[in-house]
């Protein structure tokens, strides 16, 4: 039971994250930097981006269930991992990274955005009996629906 690309990668919130992040990178590359976006957009969108890709891969190749969702502990583990890596470890080894508690808050908010707006099962659409060409008297029809 595979899942199609549009099951999660075309989620409007994920698409918005990709478009806004890409636009911000293009602005930065052209020499235009909006300080608050430059400082926090990547951190805010890190969790929705990374976790959506993880969810897609889990649904497609590992769990093979389009209704699979990441658990709260998995999301929390990703937030903690990125926080420790980017805010504690990497700043000790490279001047490119700066420890900032606000970045940790951005990872947390990003995790919440992912959980509330993206991490949803891909429910099957309701199809009428007529569309299925099944009679109401068929043994395939349940009265409990």
ABEGO torsion letter per residue (X at the ends): XBBBAAAAAABAAAAAAAAAAAAAAAAAAAGBBBAAAAAAAAAAAAAAAAAAAAAAAAAAAAAGBAABBBBAAAAAAAAAAAAAAAAAAAAAABAABBBBAAAAAAAAAAAAAAAAAABBBBBBBBBBAAAAGBBAABAABBAAX
